[in-house]
Amino acid sequence: MPNNHNQNSRRSFLTKLTRGVVGATLFPSIVTARDQQRNITEFLQRSQKFSANDHLQIALIGAGGMGTADTNTAITVPGVKLMAVCDLYDGRLADAKSRWGASIDTTRDFREILDRKDIDAAIIATPDHWHKDISVAAMNKGKHVYCEKPMVHDISEGAAVVAAQTKNGVVFQVGSQGLSSLGNEKARELLRDGAIGKLNYAEGFWARMSPSGAWQYPIPADASPQTVGWDAFLANTTKRPFDATRFFRWRNYRDYGTGVSGDLFVHLFSSLHMITGSMGPNKVMATGGLRYWKDGREVPDIMLGMFDYPETAAHPAFNLSLRVNFVDGTGGTNYLRMVGSEGSMTVEWDKVTLYRNAPTADANDPLAKTKANGTQGKEFIYDRKAMLPPEKMEYTAQAGYKGAHFDHFYNWVTAIRNQGKVTENSLFGYRAAAPALLCNDSYFKNRIIEWDPVNLKLVNT
Ligand SMILES: NC(=O)c1ccc[n+]([C@@H]2O[C@H](COP(=O)([O-])OP(=O)(O)OC[C@H]3O[C@@H](n4cnc5c(N)ncnc54)[C@H](O)[C@@H]3O)[C@@H](O)[C@H]2O)c1
């Protein structure tokens, strides 16, 4: 297949470097352009066509840790108003009223929220096994959706979400917030400009150690069949007697969660696909084990995933290696590193560090040979040294940057108000979730999985 991903890219980076654009001025100019684009006055004027009272009226479904964080960020976007909250644990509904005001309506039944005409959009931050059903139901009621990652719980569920978004023409965005960050945008630009040469490898890891990092979340003292909507929690999966541990530590169980790959790898797939323009790997293989957190969980606490990305028009062929270790004494480290023929970069949401390979004096370099021969004769050859570009460059976000989470909500709200588009829509979200979910399938089935990321199909199964 023809590709143009490397043509002139190195020259482009070096030209910008020579002009001093890459190192300093380009970054502020991007920020300035964004600031202009994000003019608040213009923003509020635009909102008038969307809702009778000038607000984008939203509801939260799943008011736990991330749903609360999402809502706290969403309501800082001008003109966004929280109307109602749904959760299956009464304690979370009480928390919602004390946090966001007694006027917020609360319910255990997400359908009540979706039936309301005064709600324009919903944040869905339930455990993973409810993402597909609630997203599809919401879109079929004409609601715009912000659905937490991973978009679906099983590889078979993605097509229904894509179809519902297509049919209803709503804005649907998955919640891998890093994708909207300044760091990802910078990394994409640097890769495109050839700053690391030709991409051949990427790697990421998460090191954790604490009980909460390993998903041993607190179980409220009042948890009971009276305070928890247990039957509703299980309505789309295997029926079991009430079990507060399963409800509050749902990530540990395969009926509800998607293991470390669905929790963490999926963020990296989203970022990597955005930076490279990739649709995903065609080969997925995983290994790992349950080494330490033997608390009844059904998923490994150490997982290694390897992924082959085939050459496409957007990028060369490259390999990806991902790792999670919940028993890592170093604790608390995350990492995404991209490696090319001329350097590497580590990508964070508010910072990119670029490492350029130092030029080496290679004896096989024809130019080096000529110089060596020349100095043996009478003629003086002045081997004048060149100015070298820096070998390490750090790009950091301007002070006051609101961060990836705000950017992600801003993009979602702006797309709703302008009938626009978001990058992390259902198709993108499915392509990011797929390798994470297939990683679990590879681990549990103990085999390599082949995937067609263009047509979203398993190969040879
Ligand atoms: N983007 C991120 O960085 C990020 C970080 C953490 C979690 N997440 C995602 O957010 C989602 C929630 O994770 P969490 O850590 O907040 O979990 P959590 O357990 O803290 O919250 C989940 C909430 O959903 C409620 N719930 C369960 N089933 C429901 C249903 N059918 N209807 C309504 N409410 C229901 C639970 O009572 C609970 O309050 C997950 O999909 C997770 O992957 C994303």
Ligand as a Chemical Component Dictionary entry (heavy atoms), coordinates in Angstrom:
data_LIG
# 
_chem_comp.id                   LIG 
_chem_comp.type                 NON-POLYMER 
_chem_comp.pdbx_formal_charge   0 
_chem_comp.three_letter_code    LIG 
# 
loop_
_chem_comp_atom.comp_id 
_chem_comp_atom.atom_id 
_chem_comp_atom.alt_atom_id 
_chem_comp_atom.type_symbol 
_chem_comp_atom.charge 
_chem_comp_atom.model_Cartn_x 
_chem_comp_atom.model_Cartn_y 
_chem_comp_atom.model_Cartn_z 
_chem_comp_atom.pdbx_ordinal 
LIG N1  N1  N 0  -11.612 8.325 32.198 1  
LIG C1  C1  C 0  -10.993 7.939 33.279 2  
LIG O1  O1  O 0  -9.862  8.344 33.568 3  
LIG C2  C2  C 0  -11.677 6.966 34.208 4  
LIG C3  C3  C 0  -11.215 6.813 35.522 5  
LIG C4  C4  C 0  -11.918 5.946 36.363 6  
LIG C5  C5  C 0  -13.029 5.272 35.891 7  
LIG N2  N2  N 1  -13.430 5.421 34.599 8  
LIG C6  C6  C 0  -14.597 4.680 34.086 9  
LIG O2  O2  O 0  -15.767 5.178 34.710 10 
LIG C7  C7  C 0  -16.702 4.132 34.920 11 
LIG C8  C8  C 0  -17.083 4.110 36.406 12 
LIG O3  O3  O 0  -15.924 3.808 37.179 13 
LIG P1  P1  P 0  -15.782 4.303 38.684 14 
LIG O4  O4  O 0  -14.388 4.109 39.081 15 
LIG O5  O5  O -1 -16.391 5.646 38.815 16 
LIG O6  O6  O 0  -16.710 3.232 39.428 17 
LIG P2  P2  P 0  -17.606 3.438 40.725 18 
LIG O7  O7  O 0  -17.932 2.094 41.243 19 
LIG O8  O8  O 0  -16.963 4.431 41.639 20 
LIG O9  O9  O 0  -18.934 4.116 40.152 21 
LIG C9  C9  C 0  -19.891 3.411 39.391 22 
LIG C10 C10 C 0  -21.263 3.874 39.851 23 
LIG O10 O10 O 0  -22.253 3.351 38.961 24 
LIG C11 C11 C 0  -23.375 2.957 39.738 25 
LIG N3  N3  N 0  -24.132 1.991 38.917 26 
LIG C12 C12 C 0  -23.869 0.684 38.687 27 
LIG N4  N4  N 0  -24.754 0.179 37.797 28 
LIG C13 C13 C 0  -25.604 1.198 37.471 29 
LIG C14 C14 C 0  -26.737 1.295 36.627 30 
LIG N5  N5  N 0  -27.182 0.237 35.914 31 
LIG N6  N6  N 0  -27.404 2.469 36.569 32 
LIG C15 C15 C 0  -26.972 3.540 37.294 33 
LIG N7  N7  N 0  -25.902 3.510 38.118 34 
LIG C16 C16 C 0  -25.219 2.350 38.198 35 
LIG C17 C17 C 0  -22.776 2.411 41.011 36 
LIG O11 O11 O 0  -23.692 2.428 42.064 37 
LIG C18 C18 C 0  -21.604 3.368 41.243 38 
LIG O12 O12 O 0  -21.992 4.463 42.061 39 
LIG C19 C19 C 0  -16.024 2.844 34.450 40 
LIG O13 O13 O 0  -16.461 2.495 33.170 41 
LIG C20 C20 C 0  -14.550 3.199 34.420 42 
LIG O14 O14 O 0  -13.808 2.478 33.463 43 
LIG C21 C21 C 0  -12.797 6.275 33.767 44 
# 
loop_
_chem_comp_bond.comp_id 
_chem_comp_bond.atom_id_1 
_chem_comp_bond.atom_id_2 
_chem_comp_bond.value_order 
_chem_comp_bond.pdbx_ordinal 
LIG N1  C1  SING 1  
LIG C1  O1  DOUB 2  
LIG C1  C2  SING 3  
LIG C2  C3  SING 4  
LIG C2  C21 DOUB 5  
LIG C3  C4  DOUB 6  
LIG C4  C5  SING 7  
LIG C5  N2  DOUB 8  
LIG N2  C6  SING 9  
LIG N2  C21 SING 10 
LIG C6  O2  SING 11 
LIG C6  C20 SING 12 
LIG O2  C7  SING 13 
LIG C7  C8  SING 14 
LIG C7  C19 SING 15 
LIG C8  O3  SING 16 
LIG O3  P1  SING 17 
LIG P1  O4  DOUB 18 
LIG P1  O5  SING 19 
LIG P1  O6  SING 20 
LIG O6  P2  SING 21 
LIG P2  O7  DOUB 22 
LIG P2  O8  SING 23 
LIG P2  O9  SING 24 
LIG O9  C9  SING 25 
LIG C9  C10 SING 26 
LIG C10 O10 SING 27 
LIG C10 C18 SING 28 
LIG O10 C11 SING 29 
LIG C11 N3  SING 30 
LIG C11 C17 SING 31 
LIG N3  C12 SING 32 
LIG N3  C16 SING 33 
LIG C12 N4  DOUB 34 
LIG N4  C13 SING 35 
LIG C13 C14 SING 36 
LIG C13 C16 DOUB 37 
LIG C14 N5  SING 38 
LIG C14 N6  DOUB 39 
LIG N6  C15 SING 40 
LIG C15 N7  DOUB 41 
LIG N7  C16 SING 42 
LIG C17 O11 SING 43 
LIG C17 C18 SING 44 
LIG C18 O12 SING 45 
LIG C19 O13 SING 46 
LIG C19 C20 SING 47 
LIG C20 O14 SING 48 
# 
